[in-house]
């Protein structure tokens, strides 16, 4: 290999290393990465009966949408992943239970938005379920979200 080829190879490797380093330095870290969660409930015997809940990575809001005025409302609550002193993890309810029903008024053009507060960096999920006159059915969970 000639001296010129060696110099070009060193320059190319240096440029590649600098590009990789800049890419890693500018990429969002785990705490900065955007993360959101969505959960749905659905009556398995109905095509249309269901509801949806959504939360962004900030963990500050929980937005609900009930799909139909059919007597079933949509309820949801955030659950934070918590370490018990005995050494195991569990999901602990946090914040208010949010409620949306298409047959009642709501706060955000068809959706109900509830304030929540999850500490930055905490892992949480959405628990969603259907409710009607004190009866609860068809619950579900979102995947894990990082606040």
C-alpha positions as a Markdown table, in Angstrom:
| # | Residue | x | y | z |
|---|---|---|---|---|
| 1 | Unk | 0.0 | 0.0 | 0.0 |
| 2 | Unk | 1.4 | 3.4 | -0.9 |
| 3 | Unk | 1.9 | 6.2 | 1.5 |
| 4 | Unk | -0.8 | 8.2 | -0.3 |
| 5 | Unk | -3.3 | 5.3 | 0.0 |
| 6 | Unk | -2.4 | 5.0 | 3.7 |
| 7 | Unk | -3.1 | 8.7 | 4.3 |
| 8 | Unk | -6.4 | 8.5 | 2.5 |
| 9 | Unk | -7.4 | 5.4 | 4.5 |
| 10 | Unk | -6.5 | 7.2 | 7.8 |
| 11 | Unk | -8.5 | 10.3 | 6.7 |
| 12 | Unk | -11.5 | 8.1 | 5.8 |
| 13 | Unk | -11.4 | 6.2 | 9.1 |
| 14 | Unk | -11.1 | 9.5 | 11.0 |
| 15 | Unk | -14.1 | 11.0 | 9.2 |
| 16 | Unk | -16.1 | 7.9 | 9.8 |
| 17 | Unk | -15.3 | 7.9 | 13.5 |
| 18 | Unk | -16.2 | 11.6 | 13.8 |
| 19 | Unk | -19.5 | 11.1 | 12.0 |
| 20 | Unk | -20.4 | 8.1 | 14.3 |
| 21 | Unk | -19.4 | 10.1 | 17.4 |
| 22 | Unk | -21.5 | 13.1 | 16.3 |
| 23 | Unk | -24.4 | 10.8 | 15.5 |
| 24 | Unk | -24.3 | 9.2 | 19.0 |
| 25 | Unk | -23.8 | 12.5 | 20.7 |
| 26 | Unk | -26.7 | 14.2 | 19.0 |
| 27 | Unk | -29.1 | 11.2 | 19.2 |
| 28 | Unk | -31.8 | 11.5 | 21.9 |
| 29 | Unk | -31.0 | 9.6 | 25.1 |
| 30 | Unk | -33.3 | 7.1 | 26.7 |
| 31 | Unk | -34.9 | 9.8 | 28.9 |
| 32 | Unk | -35.3 | 12.1 | 25.9 |
| 33 | Unk | -36.8 | 9.5 | 23.5 |
| 34 | Unk | -40.4 | 10.1 | 22.5 |
| 35 | Unk | -42.7 | 7.5 | 24.0 |
| 36 | Unk | -46.5 | 7.3 | 24.0 |
| 37 | Unk | -49.0 | 4.7 | 24.8 |
| 38 | Unk | -52.5 | 3.8 | 23.6 |
| 39 | Unk | -54.9 | 1.2 | 25.0 |
| 40 | Unk | -58.3 | 0.0 | 23.7 |
| 41 | Unk | -61.2 | -1.9 | 25.1 |
| 42 | Unk | -63.8 | -3.6 | 22.8 |
| 43 | Unk | -66.9 | -5.7 | 23.2 |
| 44 | Unk | -66.0 | -8.9 | 21.4 |
| 45 | Unk | -69.6 | -9.2 | 20.2 |
| 46 | Unk | -69.8 | -5.8 | 18.6 |
| 47 | Unk | -67.9 | -4.2 | 15.8 |
| 48 | Unk | -68.4 | -0.6 | 17.0 |
| 49 | Unk | -68.6 | -0.8 | 20.8 |
| 50 | Unk | -65.3 | 0.3 | 22.4 |
| 51 | Unk | -63.1 | 3.0 | 23.7 |
| 52 | Unk | -59.5 | 4.4 | 23.5 |
| 53 | Unk | -57.1 | 6.0 | 25.9 |
| 54 | Unk | -53.8 | 7.7 | 25.1 |
| 55 | Unk | -51.0 | 9.2 | 27.1 |
| 56 | Unk | -47.8 | 10.9 | 25.9 |
| 57 | Unk | -44.3 | 10.4 | 27.3 |
| 58 | Unk | -44.8 | 13.3 | 29.7 |
| 59 | Unk | -47.3 | 11.4 | 31.7 |
| 60 | Unk | -49.2 | 14.7 | 32.3 |
| 61 | Unk | -52.4 | 14.0 | 30.4 |
| 62 | Unk | -54.7 | 11.0 | 29.8 |
| 63 | Unk | -57.0 | 11.4 | 26.8 |
| 64 | Unk | -60.1 | 9.2 | 26.5 |
| 65 | Unk | -62.5 | 8.6 | 23.6 |
| 66 | Unk | -65.7 | 6.6 | 23.9 |
| 67 | Unk | -66.7 | 5.3 | 20.4 |
| 68 | Unk | -70.5 | 5.2 | 20.7 |
| 69 | Unk | -73.5 | 6.4 | 22.7 |
| 70 | Unk | -74.5 | 2.8 | 23.6 |
| 71 | Unk | -74.7 | 2.9 | 27.4 |
| 72 | Unk | -71.1 | 1.9 | 27.9 |
| 73 | Unk | -68.6 | 4.6 | 28.9 |
| 74 | Unk | -64.8 | 4.5 | 28.8 |
| 75 | Unk | -62.7 | 4.7 | 32.0 |
| 76 | Unk | -59.0 | 4.7 | 32.3 |
| 77 | Unk | -56.3 | 5.3 | 34.9 |
| 78 | Unk | -52.5 | 5.4 | 34.8 |
| 79 | Unk | -50.5 | 2.8 | 36.7 |
| 80 | Unk | -46.9 | 3.4 | 37.7 |
| 81 | Unk | -44.4 | 0.5 | 37.9 |
| 82 | Unk | -43.3 | 0.4 | 41.6 |
| 83 | Unk | -40.7 | -1.6 | 43.4 |
| 84 | Unk | -42.0 | -3.1 | 46.6 |
| 85 | Unk | -39.5 | -3.2 | 49.6 |
| 86 | Unk | -39.8 | -7.0 | 49.4 |
| 87 | Unk | -38.0 | -6.8 | 46.0 |
| 88 | Unk | -40.7 | -7.3 | 43.4 |
| 89 | Unk | -42.3 | -4.9 | 40.9 |
| 90 | Unk | -46.0 | -4.2 | 40.7 |
| 91 | Unk | -48.3 | -1.7 | 39.0 |
| 92 | Unk | -49.7 | 1.0 | 41.3 |
| 93 | Unk | -52.7 | 3.1 | 40.4 |
| 94 | Unk | -51.9 | 6.8 | 40.2 |
| 95 | Unk | -53.9 | 9.9 | 39.5 |
| 96 | Unk | -57.7 | 10.1 | 39.0 |
| 97 | Unk | -59.9 | 7.7 | 37.1 |
| 98 | Unk | -60.7 | 9.4 | 33.9 |
| 99 | Unk | -64.2 | 9.0 | 32.3 |
| 100 | Unk | -65.6 | 9.6 | 28.8 |
| 101 | Unk | -69.0 | 8.8 | 27.4 |
| 102 | Unk | -70.3 | 10.0 | 24.0 |
| 103 | Unk | -73.7 | 10.7 | 25.6 |
| 104 | Unk | -72.2 | 13.3 | 28.0 |
| 105 | Unk | -70.3 | 16.5 | 27.4 |
| 106 | Unk | -66.5 | 16.3 | 27.4 |
| 107 | Unk | -63.5 | 18.7 | 27.4 |
| 108 | Unk | -61.7 | 18.3 | 24.1 |
| 109 | Unk | -63.9 | 18.1 | 21.0 |
| 110 | Unk | -65.1 | 14.5 | 21.5 |
| 111 | Unk | -62.5 | 13.4 | 24.0 |
| 112 | Unk | -62.1 | 13.8 | 27.7 |
| 113 | Unk | -58.6 | 14.9 | 28.8 |
| 114 | Unk | -57.6 | 14.4 | 32.5 |
| 115 | Unk | -54.6 | 15.7 | 34.3 |
| 116 | Unk | -52.1 | 13.1 | 35.5 |
| 117 | Unk | -48.7 | 13.4 | 37.0 |
| 118 | Unk | -46.0 | 10.8 | 36.5 |
| 119 | Unk | -42.4 | 11.5 | 37.6 |
| 120 | Unk | -39.9 | 11.9 | 34.8 |
| 121 | Unk | -38.2 | 8.7 | 34.0 |
| 122 | Unk | -40.8 | 6.5 | 35.7 |
| 123 | Unk | -42.3 | 3.5 | 33.8 |
| 124 | Unk | -46.1 | 3.6 | 33.6 |
| 125 | Unk | -49.0 | 2.1 | 31.6 |
| 126 | Unk | -52.7 | 2.8 | 30.9 |
| 127 | Unk | -55.4 | 0.6 | 32.3 |
| 128 | Unk | -58.7 | 1.0 | 30.3 |
| 129 | Unk | -62.1 | -0.5 | 30.8 |
| 130 | Unk | -65.8 | -0.2 | 29.9 |
| 131 | Unk | -68.3 | 0.8 | 32.5 |
| 132 | Unk | -72.1 | 1.1 | 32.6 |
| 133 | Unk | -74.2 | 1.7 | 35.8 |
| 134 | Unk | -71.6 | 0.3 | 38.1 |
| 135 | Unk | -70.7 | -2.7 | 35.9 |
| 136 | Unk | -67.2 | -3.0 | 34.6 |
| 137 | Unk | -66.1 | -5.1 | 31.6 |
| 138 | Unk | -63.6 | -5.5 | 28.8 |
| 139 | Unk | -60.5 | -4.1 | 30.3 |
| 140 | Unk | -57.1 | -3.9 | 28.7 |
| 141 | Unk | -53.6 | -2.3 | 29.2 |
| 142 | Unk | -51.2 | -0.3 | 27.1 |
| 143 | Unk | -47.6 | -1.3 | 26.7 |
| 144 | Unk | -45.0 | 0.2 | 29.1 |
| 145 | Unk | -44.4 | 3.9 | 28.6 |
| 146 | Unk | -41.4 | 5.9 | 29.9 |
| 147 | Unk | -42.3 | 9.4 | 31.3 |
